[in-house]
Amino acid sequence: MVQISRRRFLKIGAGTIAAGSALRNAARLTEPARAAAESGVRTVPTFCNVCFWECGAIASVRDGKLWKIEGNPLDPLSHGRLCPRGTGGIGAHFDPDRLRAPLVRTSERGEEKWRAVTWDEALNFVAEKMQKIRNDYGPESFAFFTHSLGGRFLRHTLRAYGVNNIAEPSFAQCRGPRDVGFTLTYGDDVSSPERTDIENAQCIVLIGSHLGENMHNTQVQEFAHAVGRGASIIVADPRFSVAASKAKFYLPIKPGTDIALLLAWMNVIVREDLYDKEYVGKYGFGFDQFAQIIQPYTPEWAYPETGIEPEAIRATAREMARYRPATLVHPGRHSSWYGDDAQRSRAIALLNALLGSWGRKGGLWVPASMSITDYPYPPYPEPRRPAADNPGNRYPFADESVSNGLREATITGRPYPIKGWMVYSTNLMNSLPNQPETIRAIQNLDLLVVVDTIPSEIAGWADVVLPESIYLERHDELHTGPFKQPYIALRQPVVDPPADQKPNWWIAKTLAEKLGLGAYYPWKDIEEYLAWRVKSSGYSYEQLKRDGVILGPKQPIYFEDGAPVTFNTPSKKIEFYSVQLQRAGFDPVPQYTRPDEGPPGSYRLLYGRAPMHSFSRTQTNPLLMDLMSENSIWLNGNEAARLGLKSGDYVRLRNQDGVLSDRVAVKATQRIRPDCVYMVHGFGHTSQGLRSALHKGASDTQLLTRYKVDPLMGGTGLHVNFVTIEPEV
């Protein structure tokens, strides 16, 4: 593990003055002349970017100043309503800690000492370094880490340069195990936004899914309506979450034993003939083998593993079967927990299959989408070497790049050296586990470029930082995600950026031109590009600008209504028994492995989201920080009393490897099991540029020094860390 000496820590701290000065001077140098003052109110339709849901919105400007943002009633995602993060999104425009001009590092990486430069100087520097990497090592030795829609144009530039190492950390660190588990079962994943028919579900099963806290707008609206109409809610969670407070059945499961509970549920449903026999007979493959394998996993077997009494397991299994096929066992989103997560998600997929809910009303619908014409770009160059993230296909079912695999290749130089990173809109210091490993990788780079709106922790290690305008100040690629109602959505600028920030498309196009790749950007500006794509697809760009969204024709989304019944598995059916897993040396039906226990006297560290924050991106947004300025550590009330602690007391957490957290307030509550603690992710910032969020709360990421890699797809299970609690002195 990389250690930072006290001397080096003080040296880094001293760099704060230089960093802050550069940022403030850049603000004075680049503040654009203000246009003539506006009067009255104007509205601009756009779509949100505070989280990946990308809800349609309408922003209002009053007397020339950004005023408010609301949901677009035409948008099928928002239905005219935004979540707390969405309505607070305007705070990003006024964020006092925003990056305001391009910065070039002037000392050692990590010291946060900068020199404000022009865009021309910054992009010339980047282009020269990239040309040298291409000449010395080949274009495959450059990697791109990205998140959200905004990275599309930078991805295009880098593909034209020859990059094939492109990773979204959300695959290995979040949704990937879920998508792989469902694809192994159905031949398709659950999409993004998820294809969950909460709106019509009669029974909703949540296994560690915190709807209402993990604020995905459409799902939360539908969940509220489902609760209001009396849907049966089953929640299995070590913590009594907001969603659990709405449940008919709450099961306080022991962390790490989800597969045991899922196997026991399936055992009851099969043993008692409660499954959808017609559906399974028509669409299923290998059911008899599956039924034989799960036979030993009775509720009595599961009880000592999960802590859930046998009769509670039977009662909840029967409740699910009672409402099938309108029973939805929610697939979740963040699913990288224990290292066996693809199999855990496969068990969730199989439980849905037993209930006949895939492709059925009240279960998981078939996505609908609109066809938009691609722009006629030249073909990308063919890479000379395969991607470096998964050498030898060691993760045989990874269908996207594995971000921690790219980090490992950067550290080891195998299968070939990775010498340059570009990081867009993802704080790798907080999104990848084990921060010292990320620092080791960075120290092997010849170039690290970060494109962001705020001086995040990863920006603190960069050679060049490029300030992006926020989503209310720019155009982006068209949004055409698959959903129940097909749509095209347009993001367009509402106000000008306050300083020398630029939109991602301009950064990508200008960098391409400096790299000699101008042929890949034959259009002169983003509106020409967007208008061409929309008009070539047979739609009106003027209407899209006016309304913010164009809805496509309704399509059937349930099998019974004519939606296509397609399973892209080897058997072309739902695979209860997976021959492809068996041939690859894995369990063809999920099996349970007891999770490792922590050191004596420790608590398993769990983490999650809050409805007003997105990851670690929003803690300097003044509106959202006003709602939640720091996190707390949930601790069972009996454990708190035993330790002599009460709510509001400050403590520090020390993990199994000796890492000590910042101070964090205790939340003593009976709403969590005594063998674990819980905190909201994204706090405890250490970047000196994030002045308004610096050291507020504690960072879960700093404590996640250990992880288990999913052997199927490379995901990093992070709920394998343990902490002890030390009173703040």
Protein Blocks (a to p, Z undefined) as FASTA:
>chain_A
ZZddfklmmmmmmmmmmmmmmmmmmmmmmoccdddddedjdddddddfkbmnopacdddd
eehiafbdcddfkbmklnopacfklmmmmmmmmomkbcfbdcddfbdehklpacdddfkl
mmmmmmmmmmmmmmmnopklpccddedjklmmmmmmmmmnopabdcdfklmmmmmmmmmm
mmmmnopaebjadfbffklpcbdcdehiaghjlccfklmmmmmmmmmnopacddddfbdc
fklmmpfbdcdddehilmmmmmmmmmmmmmnopacfklmmmmpghklmmmmmmmmmcfkl
mmmmnopafklmmmmmmmmmmmpckbccdebjblcfnopmmmmmmmmmmmmmmnopgopa
hiaccdddddddddddddddddfbdcfklgghlalmbcbdcfklmmmmmmnopabdcfbd
cdehiafklmpghjllmmmmmmmpcbdcdddfbdcfklmmpmbdcddddfklcccdddfb
dcfbdcddddddfbdcfblcdcfklmmmmmmmmnopmmmmmbfbfklmmmmmmmmnopaf
klmmmnopacdddddfbfknopacddfbfkopacfbafklmmnopafbdcddddddddeh
iacddddddfkbghjllmmmmklmmmombdcddddfklmmmnopaehiacddddfkopac
ddddddddfkbcfkbccddehihiabfklmmlgogajdfklmmmbccddfknopacfklc
ccdddddZZ
